[in-house]
Protein backbone atom coordinates (compact mmCIF):
# COMPACT_ATOMS: atom_id res chain seq x y z
CA UNK A 1 0.00 0.00 0.00
CA UNK A 2 1.25 3.51 -0.81
CA UNK A 3 0.98 6.22 1.86
CA UNK A 4 1.33 9.99 1.60
CA UNK A 5 2.96 11.36 4.76
CA UNK A 6 2.46 15.08 5.20
CA UNK A 7 5.12 16.79 7.29
CA UNK A 8 7.32 13.76 6.66
CA UNK A 9 10.59 15.66 7.03
CA UNK A 10 9.74 16.83 10.54
CA UNK A 11 10.78 15.23 13.82
CA UNK A 12 7.82 12.90 14.25
CA UNK A 13 6.97 12.71 10.55
CA UNK A 14 10.43 11.46 9.56
CA UNK A 15 10.26 8.72 12.19
CA UNK A 16 6.89 7.68 10.74
CA UNK A 17 8.34 7.64 7.22
CA UNK A 18 11.26 5.44 8.27
CA UNK A 19 8.98 3.08 10.20
CA UNK A 20 6.55 2.68 7.30
CA UNK A 21 9.42 2.16 4.88
CA UNK A 22 11.02 -0.46 7.11
CA UNK A 23 7.63 -2.19 7.35
CA UNK A 24 7.61 -2.58 3.56
CA UNK A 25 5.14 0.19 2.72
CA UNK A 26 5.54 2.58 -0.20
CA UNK A 27 5.82 6.18 1.00
CA UNK A 28 5.62 9.63 -0.56
CA UNK A 29 6.46 12.72 1.53
CA UNK A 30 4.87 16.17 1.25
CA UNK A 31 6.55 18.87 3.35
CA UNK A 32 6.89 22.63 2.95
CA UNK A 33 10.25 22.43 4.82
CA UNK A 34 9.35 25.35 7.06
CA UNK A 35 10.41 23.13 9.96
CA UNK A 36 11.28 19.88 8.22
CA UNK A 37 14.83 18.83 7.34
CA UNK A 38 15.29 16.98 4.03
CA UNK A 39 18.34 15.09 5.34
CA UNK A 40 16.07 13.19 7.72
CA UNK A 41 14.81 11.13 4.80
CA UNK A 42 17.68 11.57 2.33
CA UNK A 43 18.85 7.99 2.81
CA UNK A 44 15.56 6.60 1.54
CA UNK A 45 16.21 6.71 -2.19
CA UNK A 46 12.82 5.28 -3.15
CA UNK A 47 10.86 7.80 -1.04
CA UNK A 48 9.97 10.91 -3.08
CA UNK A 49 10.08 14.22 -1.20
CA UNK A 50 7.76 16.84 -2.67
CA UNK A 51 8.22 20.37 -1.37
CA UNK A 52 4.84 22.03 -1.01
CA UNK A 53 2.05 23.04 1.32
CA UNK A 54 -0.86 20.90 2.46
CA UNK A 55 -2.91 24.06 2.02
CA UNK A 56 -2.64 23.51 -1.75
CA UNK A 57 -5.46 21.01 -2.14
CA UNK A 58 -4.85 20.73 -5.89
CA UNK A 59 -1.24 19.69 -5.21
CA UNK A 60 -2.35 17.10 -2.67
CA UNK A 61 -4.89 15.71 -5.16
CA UNK A 62 -2.24 15.63 -7.88
CA UNK A 63 0.09 13.57 -5.66
CA UNK A 64 -2.71 11.20 -4.67
CA UNK A 65 -3.40 10.48 -8.34
CA UNK A 66 0.17 10.50 -9.63
CA UNK A 67 1.51 8.06 -7.04
CA UNK A 68 -1.72 6.03 -6.78
CA UNK A 69 -1.81 6.71 -3.06
CA UNK A 70 -4.25 4.66 -1.00
CA UNK A 71 -3.90 6.28 2.42
CA UNK A 72 -2.68 9.49 4.08
CA UNK A 73 -0.77 9.96 7.32
CA UNK A 74 -1.36 13.62 8.18
CA UNK A 75 1.38 14.85 10.51
CA UNK A 76 1.96 18.38 9.16
CA UNK A 77 0.94 21.00 11.72
CA UNK A 78 2.08 23.82 13.95
CA UNK A 79 2.68 22.35 17.40
CA UNK A 80 3.86 24.90 19.97
CA UNK A 81 1.15 25.65 22.58
CA UNK A 82 2.79 28.87 23.71
CA UNK A 83 3.10 30.20 20.19
CA UNK A 84 -0.53 29.26 19.54
CA UNK A 85 -1.65 31.61 22.33
CA UNK A 86 0.19 34.46 20.64
CA UNK A 87 -0.87 33.50 17.10
CA UNK A 88 -4.25 31.74 17.22
CA UNK A 89 -5.20 32.73 13.67
CA UNK A 90 -2.01 31.17 12.33
CA UNK A 91 -2.71 27.93 14.17
CA UNK A 92 -6.30 27.66 13.02
CA UNK A 93 -5.28 28.43 9.43
CA UNK A 94 -2.35 26.00 9.36
CA UNK A 95 -3.73 23.14 11.44
CA UNK A 96 -7.44 23.16 10.71
CA UNK A 97 -7.13 24.66 7.24
CA UNK A 98 -4.39 22.21 6.31
CA UNK A 99 -6.49 19.23 7.38
CA UNK A 100 -9.53 20.54 5.50
CA UNK A 101 -7.41 20.85 2.36
CA UNK A 102 -6.11 17.28 2.69
CA UNK A 103 -9.58 15.87 3.35
CA UNK A 104 -10.98 17.73 0.35
CA UNK A 105 -8.32 16.26 -1.91
CA UNK A 106 -8.86 12.76 -0.48
CA UNK A 107 -12.61 13.03 -1.04
CA UNK A 108 -12.20 14.30 -4.60
CA UNK A 109 -9.77 11.50 -5.53
CA UNK A 110 -11.47 8.74 -3.55
CA UNK A 111 -8.74 7.96 -1.00
CA UNK A 112 -10.51 6.68 2.10
CA UNK A 113 -7.84 5.85 4.74
CA UNK A 114 -6.43 8.48 7.14
CA UNK A 115 -4.08 8.32 10.10
CA UNK A 116 -4.31 11.70 11.83
CA UNK A 117 -1.77 13.10 14.27
CA UNK A 118 -3.75 14.42 17.21
CA UNK A 119 -2.47 15.35 20.66
CA UNK A 120 -3.00 14.87 24.38
CA UNK A 121 -3.23 18.67 24.49
CA UNK A 122 -6.92 18.29 23.68
CA UNK A 123 -7.61 16.99 27.20
CA UNK A 124 -6.56 20.14 29.06
CA UNK A 125 -6.63 20.06 32.85
CA UNK A 126 -8.61 17.10 34.17
CA UNK A 127 -9.59 15.94 37.66
CA UNK A 128 -8.04 12.53 36.97
CA UNK A 129 -4.40 11.59 36.46
CA UNK A 130 -4.93 8.79 33.92
CA UNK A 131 -6.60 10.06 30.77
CA UNK A 132 -8.95 7.82 28.79
CA UNK A 133 -10.20 8.52 25.29
CA UNK A 134 -13.78 8.88 26.58
CA UNK A 135 -13.10 11.93 28.73
CA UNK A 136 -14.71 15.23 27.80
CA UNK A 137 -11.97 17.40 26.31
CA UNK A 138 -11.20 20.93 27.51
CA UNK A 139 -8.10 22.19 25.67
CA UNK A 140 -6.42 25.18 27.27
CA UNK A 141 -4.72 26.74 24.26
CA UNK A 142 -5.43 27.25 20.55
CA UNK A 143 -3.07 24.41 19.60
CA UNK A 144 -5.15 21.92 21.58
CA UNK A 145 -8.34 23.48 20.24
CA UNK A 146 -7.23 22.99 16.64
CA UNK A 147 -6.49 19.33 17.30
CA UNK A 148 -9.89 18.75 18.92
CA UNK A 149 -11.79 20.53 16.14
CA UNK A 150 -9.71 18.57 13.63
CA UNK A 151 -10.91 15.32 15.20
CA UNK A 152 -14.48 16.60 14.84
CA UNK A 153 -13.83 17.42 11.17
CA UNK A 154 -12.41 13.95 10.53
CA UNK A 155 -15.44 12.32 12.18
CA UNK A 156 -17.88 14.51 10.22
CA UNK A 157 -16.13 13.67 6.96
CA UNK A 158 -16.28 9.98 7.82
CA UNK A 159 -20.03 10.14 8.38
CA UNK A 160 -20.51 11.87 5.03
CA UNK A 161 -18.05 9.92 2.88
CA UNK A 162 -17.20 6.60 4.56
CA UNK A 163 -13.67 7.73 5.41
CA UNK A 164 -11.85 5.19 7.58
CA UNK A 165 -9.57 6.82 10.13
CA UNK A 166 -7.40 6.53 13.21
CA UNK A 167 -6.87 9.64 15.33
CA UNK A 168 -3.69 9.15 17.37
CA UNK A 169 -3.41 11.33 20.46
CA UNK A 170 0.30 11.61 21.24
CA UNK A 171 1.54 12.21 24.74
CA UNK A 172 5.04 13.62 25.43
CA UNK A 173 7.20 12.65 22.45
CA UNK A 174 10.95 12.41 23.08
CA UNK A 175 14.02 10.42 22.12
CA UNK A 176 15.17 9.52 18.62
CA UNK A 177 15.47 6.30 16.65
CA UNK A 178 18.84 7.51 15.34
CA UNK A 179 20.78 10.72 16.03
CA UNK A 180 20.21 12.21 12.57
CA UNK A 181 16.44 12.17 13.14
CA UNK A 182 16.59 14.03 16.46
CA UNK A 183 14.44 17.01 17.35
CA UNK A 184 16.45 20.18 16.75
CA UNK A 185 14.16 22.49 18.72
CA UNK A 186 14.22 23.26 22.44
CA UNK A 187 10.53 23.60 23.24
CA UNK A 188 9.87 20.68 25.61
CA UNK A 189 11.35 19.66 28.96
CA UNK A 190 14.09 17.28 27.77
CA UNK A 191 15.63 19.48 25.04
CA UNK A 192 15.20 22.57 27.24
CA UNK A 193 17.30 20.87 29.93
CA UNK A 194 19.83 19.81 27.29
CA UNK A 195 20.08 23.41 26.10
CA UNK A 196 20.74 24.70 29.61
CA UNK A 197 23.40 22.04 30.24
CA UNK A 198 25.11 22.97 26.99
CA UNK A 199 25.29 26.55 28.25
CA UNK A 200 26.67 25.40 31.60
CA UNK A 201 23.44 26.29 33.42
CA UNK A 202 21.54 24.09 35.89
CA UNK A 203 18.21 22.54 34.84
CA UNK A 204 15.07 24.19 36.13
CA UNK A 205 12.06 22.57 37.78
CA UNK A 206 8.83 24.55 37.93
CA UNK A 207 7.23 23.71 41.26
CA UNK A 208 7.98 20.95 43.76
CA UNK A 209 4.83 21.26 45.86
CA UNK A 210 2.37 19.30 43.71
CA UNK A 211 0.36 16.42 45.23
CA UNK A 212 2.72 13.84 43.69
CA UNK A 213 5.28 11.50 45.30
CA UNK A 214 8.21 13.90 44.82
CA UNK A 215 6.21 17.12 44.51
CA UNK A 216 6.92 17.68 40.81
CA UNK A 217 4.58 17.25 37.86
CA UNK A 218 4.16 13.84 36.24
CA UNK A 219 3.93 13.25 32.50
CA UNK A 220 3.76 10.28 30.15
CA UNK A 221 6.96 10.41 28.07
CA UNK A 222 6.96 8.21 25.00
CA UNK A 223 9.81 7.40 22.64
CA UNK A 224 9.21 8.84 19.19
CA UNK A 225 10.11 5.45 17.70
CA UNK A 226 7.14 4.02 19.62
CA UNK A 227 4.92 6.77 18.22
CA UNK A 228 6.12 5.80 14.76
CA UNK A 229 5.39 2.11 15.36
CA UNK A 230 1.87 3.07 16.49
CA UNK A 231 1.37 4.71 13.08
CA UNK A 232 2.44 1.52 11.36
CA UNK A 233 -0.02 -0.47 13.48
CA UNK A 234 -2.82 1.99 12.67
CA UNK A 235 -1.97 1.97 8.96
CA UNK A 236 -2.00 -1.82 8.88
CA UNK A 237 -5.37 -1.82 10.63
CA UNK A 238 -6.81 0.43 7.92
CA UNK A 239 -5.33 -1.57 5.03
CA UNK A 240 -7.83 -4.40 5.06
CA UNK A 241 -10.69 -2.11 4.08
CA UNK A 242 -12.86 -2.69 7.13
CA UNK A 243 -14.82 0.20 8.57
CA UNK A 244 -12.66 1.92 11.17
CA UNK A 245 -13.34 5.03 13.22
CA UNK A 246 -10.66 5.00 15.89
CA UNK A 247 -9.46 7.52 18.44
CA UNK A 248 -6.55 6.21 20.45
CA UNK A 249 -4.07 7.49 23.01
CA UNK A 250 -0.42 6.88 22.16
CA UNK A 251 1.43 6.68 25.46
CA UNK A 252 3.14 4.27 27.80
CA UNK A 253 0.52 4.23 30.55
CA UNK A 254 3.31 5.13 32.98
CA UNK A 255 4.24 8.50 34.42
CA UNK A 256 7.65 10.04 35.06
CA UNK A 257 8.02 13.05 37.31
CA UNK A 258 9.92 16.12 36.23
CA UNK A 259 12.52 15.42 38.90
CA UNK A 260 12.95 11.83 37.67
CA UNK A 261 13.45 13.03 34.11
CA UNK A 262 15.94 15.72 35.16
CA UNK A 263 17.93 13.32 37.34
CA UNK A 264 18.03 10.78 34.50
CA UNK A 265 19.28 13.49 32.13
CA UNK A 266 22.03 14.51 34.55
CA UNK A 267 23.13 10.91 34.94
CA UNK A 268 23.08 10.06 31.24
CA UNK A 269 24.78 13.29 30.13
CA UNK A 270 27.53 13.38 32.74
CA UNK A 271 26.40 16.76 34.07
CA UNK A 272 25.54 15.47 37.55
CA UNK A 273 27.42 18.39 39.13
CA UNK A 274 24.66 20.80 38.01
CA UNK A 275 21.96 20.41 40.64
CA UNK A 276 18.44 21.36 39.49
CA UNK A 277 17.05 24.75 40.43
CA UNK A 278 13.46 24.82 41.72
CA UNK A 279 11.28 27.74 40.64
CA UNK A 280 7.64 28.64 41.24
CA UNK A 281 4.90 26.69 39.52
CA UNK A 282 3.86 27.72 36.04
CA UNK A 283 0.18 28.68 35.75
CA UNK A 284 -2.04 25.93 34.34
CA UNK A 285 0.33 22.99 34.71
CA UNK A 286 -1.68 19.95 35.86
CA UNK A 287 -0.10 17.77 38.54
CA UNK A 288 -0.24 14.63 36.39
CA UNK A 289 -1.09 13.64 32.83
CA UNK A 290 -0.75 9.96 31.99
CA UNK A 291 -2.21 8.09 29.04
CA UNK A 292 -4.55 5.20 29.45
CA UNK A 293 -2.94 2.84 26.93
CA UNK A 294 -5.54 0.08 27.24
CA UNK A 295 -7.57 0.82 24.11
CA UNK A 296 -4.67 0.97 21.66
CA UNK A 297 -3.34 -2.29 23.07
CA UNK A 298 -6.73 -3.96 22.72
CA UNK A 299 -7.54 -2.63 19.25
CA UNK A 300 -4.14 -2.58 17.55
CA UNK A 301 -2.15 -4.96 19.72
CA UNK A 302 0.38 -2.15 20.21
CA UNK A 303 2.33 -1.10 23.28
CA UNK A 304 5.37 1.08 23.90
CA UNK A 305 8.75 -0.66 23.96
CA UNK A 306 11.07 1.97 25.54
CA UNK A 307 11.52 3.04 29.16
CA UNK A 308 12.51 6.40 30.62
CA UNK A 309 16.26 5.87 30.51
CA UNK A 310 16.18 4.64 26.92
CA UNK A 311 14.17 7.72 25.92
CA UNK A 312 16.58 10.13 27.62
CA UNK A 313 19.69 8.35 26.33
CA UNK A 314 18.43 8.39 22.75
CA UNK A 315 17.44 12.06 23.04
CA UNK A 316 20.90 12.93 24.40
CA UNK A 317 22.68 11.15 21.54
CA UNK A 318 20.50 13.06 19.13
CA UNK A 319 21.29 16.33 20.88
CA UNK A 320 25.05 15.61 20.68
CA UNK A 321 24.69 14.93 16.96
CA UNK A 322 23.61 18.54 16.48
CA UNK A 323 25.49 20.04 19.46
CA UNK A 324 28.82 18.18 19.77
CA UNK A 325 30.12 20.91 22.06
CA UNK A 326 27.81 19.60 24.78
CA UNK A 327 29.68 16.29 25.12
CA UNK A 328 31.57 15.60 28.33
CA UNK A 329 34.30 12.99 28.03
N, C-alpha and C positions, 0 to 999 in steps of 0.2 A: 504494500500500500504506500502511496506517495503522500507526504504531509508537507504543508506549508507552515513554517514556523515564523511568525512575525516577531520582531525583536530578537532574532536568533543570534545576533552578535553581542548581545548584552551578557551580563553576569549569569543570570539564571537561564536565559534563552540559549546561550552557547552550551551550557551543560545539558539542556534538553536535546539540542541538536546532536551532540556527541552520543548521548544515551540512545536516541532513536537510531542513529547510524550504526552503532555497535549492535543494536538489536536486529539489524538487517532491514530496516525500513529505508525507503527512498525519501530524501529530505530536500526541500528548497527553502532558502532563507530570504525573507524580506526585512530590511532594516534601513532606517534613514541615517544611521551612524551618528546621530546626535549624541548618543552615549555609548553605542556599541563599538567594538574594536574588531576590525576584520581579521586580525591575526588569531583571534580565538577559534576561528574555523578554517584558517588557511591550510591546515594539514589535511583537510577532507576534500580531496581533489574532485570527487564526484558530487559534491554538494554546491549547487549554484548559489551565489550571493547576489541578490538584486538590491541595489541601493534605491530606496524610494519610501514614500510615506504610506501608512495604512489609511490615511485620510483620502488617498486617491483611489476611490472605489473602482474606477475603470482599470487602473493598473492591477489591483488585486484580482479582478475578474479575468484580465488578460493572462496573469500567471496561472490562475486556476485552470484555464482552458489549455494554455500552451504546454504545461507540464502534466496535464491530466491528473490534477490533484484530487484526492478523494477525502481528505480531512485537513482541518486547520488547527494548529496549536497557537492560540493568540496570547502572546506574552508581552508584546509591545505596550508600554504605558509609562506615564510619569509615576514615581513611587515614593516621593519624599513627603511625609505628612506635614512637616513644618513648612516647607515650600508651598504646599497646597493651601495652607491658611493664608499665606500672603498672596497667592495667585490662584484663587478658586476658578476663575474663568478659564485659565489655561488648562487646569486639570480636567474640568468638565469637557472642554473642547477636545483635548488630546485623548483622554481615557474613554469617555462615553462616545464622543464623536468618532474616534478611531474604531471602536467596536461596532458602532452602527454601520460604518462604511464596510467593514469586513463582512458583517452579516448580510448586508445588501448584495454584495458581490456573490457570496455563497448562495443566496436565494436565487439570484439571476442565473447562475451557472448550474445550480442543482447539486451543490456539495452539501452533504447533510450530516457531517460529523465534526464536532467542535470540542476541543479541550481548552477551557478558559482559565487563565491565571487570575484567581481572586485573591483574597487576603484576609487574615484574621483581624485586620483593622476594622472590618465591618461590625465586629461584636461590640466595640467600645468598652466602657466600664460595666462590668456585670457584678452581681452579688454572689456569684459562684466562682471558684478557682478553675474548675475543669469545664471547658466550653464544648458543648455539643452542638451539632448542626441544627438542632431544632429550636435553639434559643432565639428569642426576639432580638433583632440586631439594632444597636443604637450607636452608629459610628460618631466619633467625636471630632472629625476633621474632614475637609472636602475630599481628600484622598480616599478615606474609607467610604464616604458617601458615593463616590463614583464607582467603586467596586460593588457596592450593594445595588445601586441602580442598574449597573451592568448585568448583574445576575438576574434582575427582574426583566431586563430587555431580552436576555437569552431565553428565559422561560416563556416570555410572551411570543417570541419568534418560534419557539418549539411548538407551542399550541397552534400557531397559525400555519406552520409549514411542515411539521413533522421532524424538525431538527433534532438530532440525537446529541446529547452534550454531557460533559463532566466539568462542573465548576470545582476547581481545586483551591481551597482556602489555605494558603501558606501561613505557617507561623514564622519564627525568627530564623531566616536563612543565613547560613554562615559556612565557613570552610571552603574547600575547593577540591575538585577531583584531581587536578594537576595544577602546578603553580601558574602556568601561562593563562589559565582560565580564571584566575582570582579576581575578586572585586577590587577595583582600583579606587573606589570612593571611601570616604571616612564619615559615614552618616549613621552607622549603628554602633552598638556598644563595643563589639570586638575590634573593628578597625579604628574606632575612636581611641581606644586604649593603646593599640599599636602605634597610632600617630603620636600620642603623648610620649610613649616610651622612646620612640625614634628621636624625639626632641629633648630627651633626658628629663622629662617631667613625670611626676607620679600619676598613676591612674586615679580617676575620680569616681566616687560612688555617691549617687544622689539619694540620701536618706538611708538611715539604718535603724529606723524606729517603726517599721511596718510590722503588722501582726504575722510574721513569718519566723521560721526557726532561727535565722541569724539576723533578722531585722531588715534585710534588704529585699528588693522586689524579686519575684520569681517569674521566669519566662521559659517557654518551650523552644529551645534552640535545636534546629534541624540542619543536618549537613545538606548542602546544595546538591550533592550527588544523590541523596535520598529523594529530594524533591524531583530531580530528573527521572529517577526510576519510577516514581509515582506517575509521572506523565506517560512513561512507556506502558505502565499497567493500565492506565485509563485509555490510552490509544488502542491497545490490544482489545480492551473490553468493547470499544465502539466498532471494531473492525468487522465483527460477525453480522452486523446489520440489524441486531435486535434493538427494539425501542429502549432508549436509555435516557433518563433525566436525573442526573446524579449531582449532588452537592456534597463534597467531602472535605473534611479537615485533612491537612497534610502536616503532621507533627509526630513527635515521639511518644506523646502521652506521659512524658516525664518532665519535671521542672528543674531548672538550675537557677540558683540565686545569683544576683549580681556579684556578691562577694565570692561565690564559688567560681564563677567565670573569671573574675579578675585574678584570683589566686592561681587558677590553672594557667592563665596567660603568663603570669610572672614566673611560674615554674618552667613552662615550656620554652619561654623566650630567653631565660637566663637573666632577667631583670629583677630578681627577687629582692634586691637591695632597695627598690623603690616602693615603699609602703603606700597603700592606697590612701587617698585623702577623702574624708567624708564631708559632703556638703549637705545643704538643706534639700528636702524633697523637691521634685519638680511638680508643678500643678498638673493634676489629671492622671498621674501614673497609677494604675491599679496595683494592688499588692501582688497579685498573681494572675497569670494568664497561661493556661496549659491546655493543649488540645486533647479532646477525647478522640483517640485514634481507633475506636472500636469499629465504626462504620466502614472506614476504608479497608480495614483488615477483613471484615466480613464480606464486603462486596467485591473487592479487587484482589484479596489475598495478599495485600501489601503491608509491610511494616518497615520502619526505619532500621538501618543496619549499623549506624555509627553512634558512639557515645560522646560525652562532653569532651574528653581529652582528645579524641580523634578529630573532632570538629575544630578545636582550638589549634592543634598541631598542624592540620592541613591549612587553616587560615593563615597561620604564621609563616609557613613555607611559601604560601602565595604572596604574602606581604613582602618577604625578603626578595622574592623574584623581581618585584618592582621597586623595592627600597633596600638594596644590598647594604647600604650604610647602617642599617639597623641591626645587623648581625653582631652578636657578641661571641667571640671564640672562647 
